[in-house]
Amino acid sequence: MKRIEKPWGYEIIWTETEHYVGKLLHIKAEHRLSKQYHEIKEETVYVLNGLLYNWDKDDVPTTYPPGTSIHIPPQQVHRFGAKEKPVELIEVSTPHLSDVVRLDDDYSR
């Protein structure tokens, strides 16, 4: 397992194979990931704790409570975040970890 610190929280890669990757993401309250899409990477997330916000390409947020699963196909713009409380989610994806096209970022990355 590998823990990677991020400005919005951290991720733990709990499995990585040539076919898939599994992560636990912890998003701190009042933080969000970059507005992004993936050329090839496909992912599905499962909300464990907290209320997940996901902003679309037009910056319209949708909320997902614990127990919700969300599929993100390639090319779909998304931006995960938390508001009042932290959010934890599980992500399972194809192994293309560097396939991130950032459109906007609160941390100037």
Kinemage of the C-alpha trace (Angstrom):
@kinemage 1
@onewidth
@group {chain A} dominant
@subgroup {mainchain}
@vectorlist {calphas} color= white
{ca met a 1} P 0.000 0.000 0.000
{ca lys a 2} L 1.123 3.513 -0.755
{ca arg a 3} L -0.144 6.754 0.859
{ca ile a 4} L 0.158 9.894 -1.266
{ca glu a 5} L -0.390 13.281 0.362
{ca lys a 6} L -2.418 15.765 -1.716
{ca pro a 7} L -3.303 19.423 -1.069
{ca trp a 8} L -6.968 18.355 -0.765
{ca gly a 9} L -6.265 15.395 1.542
{ca tyr a 10} L -4.641 12.070 0.650
{ca glu a 11} L -5.064 8.871 -1.293
{ca ile a 12} L -4.041 5.356 -0.411
{ca ile a 13} L -3.362 3.026 -3.318
{ca trp a 14} L -4.357 -0.327 -1.840
{ca thr a 15} L -3.936 -2.383 -5.011
{ca glu a 16} L -2.255 -1.803 -8.373
{ca thr a 17} L -2.128 -4.358 -11.178
{ca glu a 18} L -1.716 -4.187 -14.945
{ca his a 19} L -5.522 -4.287 -15.261
{ca tyr a 20} L -6.876 -2.115 -12.415
{ca val a 21} L -6.024 0.164 -9.483
{ca gly a 22} L -7.848 0.512 -6.163
{ca lys a 23} L -7.622 3.678 -4.061
{ca leu a 24} L -9.072 5.147 -0.897
{ca leu a 25} L -9.462 8.929 -1.224
{ca his a 26} L -9.859 11.224 1.787
{ca ile a 27} L -11.028 14.743 0.851
{ca lys a 28} L -10.718 17.326 3.614
{ca ala a 29} L -13.712 19.532 4.448
{ca glu a 30} L -13.954 22.593 2.175
{ca his a 31} L -11.518 21.114 -0.358
{ca arg a 32} L -11.878 19.686 -3.853
{ca leu a 33} L -9.818 17.965 -6.504
{ca ser a 34} L -9.006 19.556 -9.842
{ca lys a 35} L -11.637 19.910 -12.535
{ca gln a 36} L -10.434 17.172 -14.865
{ca tyr a 37} L -11.082 14.449 -17.359
{ca his a 38} L -9.206 11.381 -18.552
{ca glu a 39} L -8.387 10.425 -22.130
{ca ile a 40} L -8.338 6.662 -21.421
{ca lys a 41} L -8.784 6.094 -17.699
{ca glu a 42} L -12.177 4.827 -16.574
{ca glu a 43} L -13.166 4.854 -12.931
{ca thr a 44} L -15.955 3.974 -10.553
{ca val a 45} L -16.167 5.441 -7.073
{ca tyr a 46} L -18.124 4.360 -4.018
{ca val a 47} L -18.860 6.935 -1.306
{ca leu a 48} L -17.956 5.543 2.122
{ca asn a 49} L -18.418 8.578 4.403
{ca gly a 50} L -19.570 12.166 4.022
{ca leu a 51} L -21.486 13.901 1.260
{ca leu a 52} L -19.531 13.854 -2.016
{ca tyr a 53} L -19.913 16.819 -4.360
{ca asn a 54} L -19.196 16.308 -8.044
{ca trp a 55} L -19.107 19.377 -10.308
{ca asp a 56} L -19.683 18.749 -14.013
{ca lys a 57} L -18.179 20.552 -17.028
{ca asp a 58} L -20.534 23.506 -16.428
{ca asp a 59} L -19.618 23.656 -12.702
{ca val a 60} L -23.052 22.369 -11.672
{ca pro a 61} L -22.705 20.272 -8.495
{ca thr a 62} L -24.460 16.985 -7.794
{ca thr a 63} L -24.305 15.429 -4.336
{ca tyr a 64} L -23.871 11.762 -3.490
{ca pro a 65} L -24.466 10.340 0.007
{ca pro a 66} L -22.672 7.348 1.510
{ca gly a 67} L -23.511 4.110 -0.277
{ca thr a 68} L -23.650 5.738 -3.725
{ca ser a 69} L -21.615 4.450 -6.670
{ca ile a 70} L -20.626 6.739 -9.573
{ca his a 71} L -19.155 5.642 -12.904
{ca ile a 72} L -16.820 8.111 -14.677
{ca pro a 73} L -16.152 7.101 -18.289
{ca pro a 74} L -13.224 8.511 -20.301
{ca gln a 75} L -13.694 12.137 -21.439
{ca gln a 76} L -16.267 12.965 -18.725
{ca val a 77} L -15.368 16.190 -16.910
{ca his a 78} L -15.634 15.855 -13.147
{ca arg a 79} L -14.462 17.497 -9.941
{ca phe a 80} L -14.926 15.748 -6.604
{ca gly a 81} L -15.042 17.684 -3.355
{ca ala a 82} L -16.310 18.048 0.191
{ca lys a 83} L -18.145 20.897 1.881
{ca glu a 84} L -18.849 20.960 5.630
{ca lys a 85} L -17.378 17.537 6.482
{ca pro a 86} L -14.605 15.336 5.026
{ca val a 87} L -15.466 12.698 2.433
{ca glu a 88} L -13.988 9.235 2.015
{ca leu a 89} L -14.474 7.201 -1.111
{ca ile a 90} L -13.147 4.093 -2.786
{ca glu a 91} L -12.036 4.393 -6.406
{ca val a 92} L -11.436 1.468 -8.727
{ca ser a 93} L -10.052 2.395 -12.136
{ca thr a 94} L -8.092 1.284 -15.124
{ca pro a 95} L -4.337 1.538 -14.398
{ca his a 96} L -3.717 4.804 -16.284
{ca leu a 97} L -2.717 6.854 -13.217
{ca ser a 98} L -0.982 9.667 -15.110
{ca asp a 99} L -3.943 10.179 -17.471
{ca val a 100} L -5.223 13.433 -15.952
{ca val a 101} L -6.112 16.505 -17.992
{ca arg a 102} L -6.600 19.377 -15.524
{ca leu a 103} L -8.963 22.136 -16.633
{ca asp a 104} L -8.928 24.096 -13.369
{ca asp a 105} L -7.245 23.630 -10.008
{ca asp a 106} L -7.551 25.390 -6.651
{ca tyr a 107} L -3.876 24.612 -5.896
{ca ser a 108} L -2.295 25.908 -9.151
{ca arg a 109} L -1.006 22.515 -10.247
